[in-house]
Amino acid sequence: MDSIDYKKQGVVFDIQRYSINDGPGIRTIVFLKGCPLRCAWCSNPESQHPNRELLYRKMLCIHCNLCLKACKQGALDPSNPNLIDREKCILCEDCANICPTGALEIKGKNMTVEEVINELKKDESYYHRSNGGITLSGGEALMQADFCRELLKACKARGWHTAIETEGYASKDAINKVMPYIDLALLDCKASNDEIHKKWTGVSNKLIRENSYLIQDITHTIIRIPTIPTVNSDINEYRDMIKFIKTLPKVKEIHILPYHNYGEKKYELLGRDYKLKNIGKLDEKHIEKLKQLVESEGFICEIGG
């Protein structure tokens, strides 16, 4: 095993314990900041920007005005529905530290590999008993490839199973740094049609397609399809996605991830608009049809996962 830089820093916005999704067994998910995509349905908008961010939970605010007195930048304005002038805010944390209710919170923390490993060690017994492990998520974890590599080396040194949730939109250098230390890649396929992909994620799918071949060559890969009404849930679009996936010779399994709007409230906390307001959930019968289509093409298929 290569030497490990335990002092390497990354920006982490959450560590979620006891997950039974996103890989086998009981897992701990490490959520990293930064994402090059802007998926309209993103359930973790606080992950998109690579740096720390200030959240405002309006419903928790008791209007004590302690934050106004603490802010030396004049970045808080009670006449602003979103309170925060993000151009003035320097993320000094003074307002969040003094807020008595948690209405103001900084999302994102600089952590070393050593600090993250110390958190993960608390759940080590669950990994061994359940054949679980750790999963890197985001955001797009590959944006912090150097940090991920050191963290994964430390995980492998302890014998933990490692997984990553990724869109595959990254440099080949980043992929080659990270994927050799990954046991399972959960790779998104969001749309076959490039114009649809650009419209709803903000980027072309060409790089993702190229990288899909590289990723499945390096490690065990499961394709996941976030399935969104009006975006990619059409049978014909699904057929086109499957047609591409069939060109990945080592991929044998596809997971369908039905749309949910669990992240909608987070956009309000960040002072952003949610683009899919009032969109309905997919009909269960339609989801089952999509599953049957995937299975008819010879793939193992799960709903969720």
C-alpha positions as CSV (number, residue, x, y, z in Angstrom):
1,M,0.0,0.0,0.0
2,D,1.2,3.5,-0.9
3,S,2.0,6.0,1.9
4,I,-1.0,7.9,3.0
5,D,-1.2,11.7,3.5
6,Y,-3.5,11.9,6.6
7,K,-3.2,15.7,6.6
8,K,-4.7,16.1,3.1
9,Q,-7.8,18.3,3.3
10,G,-11.1,18.2,1.6
11,V,-14.4,20.0,1.9
12,V,-17.1,17.8,3.5
13,F,-20.7,18.8,4.0
14,D,-22.1,15.8,5.7
15,I,-21.3,12.3,7.0
16,Q,-24.4,10.1,7.0
17,R,-24.4,6.9,9.1
18,Y,-26.3,3.6,8.9
19,S,-27.2,3.8,5.2
20,I,-28.5,0.6,3.6
21,N,-28.4,2.1,0.1
22,D,-25.5,3.3,-2.0
23,G,-23.6,0.0,-1.8
24,P,-23.8,-3.3,0.0
25,G,-24.3,-3.7,3.8
26,I,-24.5,-0.9,6.3
27,R,-22.6,2.1,5.1
28,T,-21.4,5.5,6.0
29,I,-21.7,8.1,3.3
30,V,-19.2,10.9,3.0
31,F,-20.7,13.9,1.1
32,L,-18.1,16.1,-0.6
33,K,-18.7,19.7,-1.8
34,G,-18.5,20.6,-5.5
35,C,-20.3,19.5,-8.6
36,P,-19.8,20.5,-12.3
37,L,-23.5,19.6,-13.1
38,R,-26.6,21.6,-12.3
39,C,-29.3,18.8,-12.4
40,A,-32.7,20.4,-12.1
41,W,-33.8,17.7,-9.7
42,C,-30.7,17.7,-7.5
43,S,-31.6,16.8,-4.0
44,N,-28.4,18.2,-2.5
45,P,-28.1,21.7,-3.9
46,E,-25.8,22.6,-1.0
47,S,-23.3,20.2,-2.6
48,Q,-23.0,22.1,-5.9
49,H,-20.6,25.0,-5.0
50,P,-17.1,23.8,-4.0
51,N,-16.8,26.1,-1.0
52,R,-18.6,26.5,2.2
53,E,-22.1,28.1,2.2
54,L,-24.4,29.9,4.6
55,L,-27.9,28.4,5.0
56,Y,-30.9,30.3,6.4
57,R,-33.8,28.4,7.9
58,K,-36.5,31.0,8.0
59,M,-38.9,28.9,10.0
60,L,-36.4,28.7,12.9
61,C,-35.7,32.4,13.1
62,I,-37.0,34.1,16.2
63,H,-35.9,37.6,15.1
64,C,-33.7,38.1,18.0
65,N,-31.3,40.2,15.8
66,L,-28.2,38.8,17.4
67,C,-26.9,37.9,14.0
68,L,-27.3,41.5,12.7
69,K,-25.1,42.7,15.6
70,A,-22.5,40.0,15.0
71,C,-22.2,40.5,11.2
72,K,-19.4,43.1,10.6
73,Q,-19.9,43.0,6.8
74,G,-23.5,44.2,6.8
75,A,-24.4,41.1,4.9
76,L,-27.7,40.4,6.7
77,D,-30.8,42.4,5.8
78,P,-34.1,41.6,7.6
79,S,-36.0,43.3,4.7
80,N,-34.5,40.7,2.3
81,P,-36.8,37.5,2.3
82,N,-33.6,35.4,2.1
83,L,-31.9,37.6,4.7
84,I,-28.4,37.0,3.3
85,D,-26.6,39.3,0.9
86,R,-24.3,36.6,-0.5
87,E,-22.1,39.2,-2.3
88,K,-21.2,40.7,1.0
89,C,-21.0,37.6,3.1
90,I,-17.4,36.3,3.7
91,L,-18.4,33.2,5.6
92,C,-16.8,34.3,8.8
93,E,-19.3,32.2,10.8
94,D,-20.0,34.9,13.4
95,C,-23.7,34.9,12.7
96,A,-24.0,31.1,12.7
97,N,-22.0,30.8,15.9
98,I,-24.3,33.3,17.8
99,C,-27.6,32.1,16.4
100,P,-29.5,30.4,19.3
101,T,-31.9,28.3,17.2
102,G,-29.7,27.1,14.3
103,A,-31.6,29.2,11.8
104,L,-28.2,30.1,10.3
105,E,-25.8,27.3,9.5
106,I,-22.5,27.0,7.6
107,K,-22.7,24.0,5.2
108,G,-19.3,22.6,4.4
109,K,-16.2,21.9,6.6
110,N,-12.6,21.6,5.8
111,M,-11.5,18.2,7.1
112,T,-8.3,16.2,7.0
113,V,-8.2,12.5,6.0
114,E,-7.3,11.7,9.6
115,E,-10.4,13.6,10.9
116,V,-12.8,11.8,8.4
117,I,-11.2,8.4,9.2
118,N,-11.7,9.0,13.0
119,E,-15.4,9.6,12.3
120,L,-15.7,6.5,10.1
121,K,-14.0,4.3,12.6
122,K,-17.0,4.8,14.9
123,D,-19.0,2.6,12.6
124,E,-16.3,0.0,11.7
125,S,-17.9,-2.9,13.5
126,Y,-21.0,-2.4,11.4
127,Y,-19.0,-2.6,8.2
128,H,-17.4,-6.0,9.3
129,R,-20.7,-7.5,10.5
130,S,-22.8,-6.5,7.5
131,N,-20.2,-6.6,4.7
132,G,-20.7,-2.9,4.4
133,G,-18.3,0.0,4.1
134,I,-18.0,3.6,3.1
135,T,-19.4,5.5,0.0
136,L,-18.1,8.8,-1.3
137,S,-20.9,11.0,-2.6
138,G,-21.5,14.7,-3.3
139,G,-21.7,16.7,-5.3
140,E,-19.2,15.0,-7.5
141,A,-16.5,13.4,-5.4
142,L,-14.1,13.3,-8.3
143,M,-13.8,17.1,-8.1
144,Q,-11.7,16.4,-5.0
145,A,-9.7,13.6,-6.5
146,D,-6.5,14.1,-4.5
147,F,-8.4,14.1,-1.2
148,C,-10.5,11.1,-2.2
149,R,-7.4,9.1,-3.2
150,E,-5.8,9.6,0.2
151,L,-9.0,8.9,2.1
152,L,-9.7,5.8,0.1
153,K,-6.1,4.5,0.6
154,A,-6.7,4.9,4.4
155,C,-10.0,3.0,4.1
156,K,-8.5,0.2,2.2
157,A,-5.6,0.0,4.7
158,R,-8.4,-0.9,7.3
159,G,-10.0,-3.4,5.0
160,W,-13.2,-1.5,4.3
161,H,-15.3,-1.9,1.2
162,T,-15.3,1.3,-0.8
163,A,-17.9,2.7,-3.2
164,I,-18.5,6.0,-5.0
165,E,-21.5,7.7,-6.4
166,T,-20.4,9.6,-9.6
167,E,-21.7,11.2,-12.7
168,G,-18.4,10.5,-14.4
169,Y,-18.0,14.1,-15.5
170,A,-14.3,14.5,-14.6
171,S,-10.8,14.4,-16.1
172,K,-9.3,11.1,-16.9
173,D,-6.5,12.0,-14.5
174,A,-9.0,12.3,-11.6
175,I,-10.6,8.9,-12.5
176,N,-7.2,7.2,-12.7
177,K,-6.3,8.6,-9.3
178,V,-9.5,7.5,-7.5
179,M,-11.0,4.4,-9.2
180,P,-8.2,1.9,-8.4
181,Y,-9.1,2.3,-4.7
182,I,-12.9,1.8,-5.4
183,D,-14.6,-1.6,-5.1
184,L,-17.9,-0.4,-6.6
185,A,-18.8,2.6,-8.8
186,L,-22.4,3.7,-8.9
187,L,-22.4,5.6,-12.2
188,D,-25.3,7.8,-13.3
189,C,-26.8,7.8,-16.7
190,K,-29.2,10.8,-16.9
191,A,-30.1,11.0,-20.6
192,S,-29.0,9.5,-24.0
193,N,-30.0,12.6,-26.0
194,D,-27.2,15.2,-25.6
195,E,-29.6,18.2,-26.0
196,I,-31.8,16.8,-23.2
197,H,-28.8,16.2,-21.1
198,K,-27.5,19.8,-21.6
199,K,-31.0,21.3,-20.9
200,W,-31.5,19.5,-17.6
201,T,-27.9,19.2,-16.3
202,G,-26.1,22.1,-17.8
203,V,-23.4,20.0,-19.5
204,S,-23.0,17.6,-22.5
205,N,-23.0,13.9,-21.9
206,K,-20.0,13.2,-24.3
207,L,-17.3,13.3,-21.6
208,I,-19.5,11.1,-19.3
209,R,-19.9,8.5,-22.1
210,E,-16.2,8.5,-22.7
211,N,-15.4,8.1,-19.1
212,S,-18.0,5.3,-18.6
213,Y,-15.8,2.9,-20.6
214,L,-12.8,3.8,-18.5
215,I,-14.6,3.5,-15.2
216,Q,-16.1,0.1,-16.0
217,D,-12.7,-1.1,-17.1
218,I,-11.1,-0.2,-13.7
219,T,-13.8,-1.3,-11.2
220,H,-17.1,-3.1,-10.8
221,T,-19.7,-0.7,-12.1
222,I,-23.5,-0.4,-11.7
223,I,-25.4,2.1,-13.8
224,R,-28.0,4.2,-12.1
225,I,-30.7,6.1,-13.9
226,P,-32.3,9.0,-12.0
227,T,-35.7,8.8,-13.6
228,I,-37.5,12.1,-13.9
229,P,-41.0,12.9,-15.2
230,T,-40.9,15.0,-18.4
231,V,-37.1,14.6,-18.6
232,N,-36.0,11.0,-19.2
233,S,-38.9,8.7,-18.1
234,D,-40.2,8.2,-21.7
235,I,-39.9,4.6,-22.9
236,N,-38.1,5.7,-26.1
237,E,-35.5,7.7,-24.1
238,Y,-35.0,4.7,-21.8
239,R,-34.5,2.4,-24.8
240,D,-31.8,4.8,-26.1
241,M,-30.1,4.9,-22.7
242,I,-30.1,1.1,-22.5
243,K,-28.7,0.9,-26.1
244,F,-25.7,2.9,-24.9
245,I,-25.3,0.9,-21.6
246,K,-25.2,-2.3,-23.7
247,T,-21.9,-1.0,-25.3
248,L,-20.3,-1.2,-21.8
249,P,-19.3,-4.9,-21.8
250,K,-18.6,-5.2,-18.1
251,V,-21.9,-3.6,-16.9
252,K,-24.5,-6.2,-15.9
253,E,-26.7,-4.2,-13.5
254,I,-28.9,-1.1,-13.8
255,H,-30.7,0.6,-10.9
256,I,-33.8,2.8,-11.5
257,L,-33.9,5.8,-9.1
258,P,-37.5,7.2,-9.3
259,Y,-37.8,11.0,-8.9
260,H,-38.5,12.5,-5.5
261,N,-38.6,16.2,-4.3
262,Y,-36.9,15.7,-0.9
263,G,-34.4,18.4,-1.7
264,E,-36.9,21.1,-2.7
265,K,-36.8,22.9,0.7
266,K,-33.0,23.2,0.6
267,Y,-33.2,25.5,-2.4
268,E,-35.2,28.0,-0.3
269,L,-32.5,27.8,2.4
270,L,-29.9,28.7,-0.1
271,G,-32.0,31.5,-1.7
272,R,-32.3,29.6,-5.0
273,D,-35.2,28.6,-7.3
274,Y,-36.2,24.9,-7.6
275,K,-36.9,24.3,-11.3
276,L,-39.2,21.3,-11.0
277,K,-41.9,22.7,-8.7
278,N,-45.2,20.9,-8.8
279,I,-43.9,18.1,-10.9
280,G,-45.7,14.8,-10.1
281,K,-44.2,11.5,-9.0
282,L,-43.9,8.7,-11.5
283,D,-46.7,6.2,-11.6
284,E,-45.6,2.9,-10.1
285,K,-47.0,0.9,-13.0
286,H,-44.8,3.0,-15.4
287,I,-41.7,2.4,-13.2
288,E,-42.5,-1.4,-13.3
289,K,-42.7,-1.1,-17.2
290,L,-39.3,0.5,-17.2
291,K,-37.9,-2.3,-15.0
292,Q,-39.3,-4.9,-17.3
293,L,-37.7,-3.2,-20.3
294,V,-34.3,-3.2,-18.6
295,E,-34.6,-6.8,-17.7
296,S,-35.7,-7.8,-21.2
297,E,-32.4,-6.4,-22.4
298,G,-30.5,-8.9,-20.2
299,F,-29.6,-6.7,-17.2
300,I,-30.2,-7.3,-13.5
301,C,-32.5,-4.4,-12.4
302,E,-33.4,-2.9,-9.1
303,I,-35.7,0.0,-8.2
304,G,-33.8,2.2,-5.8
305,G,-30.4,1.1,-4.5
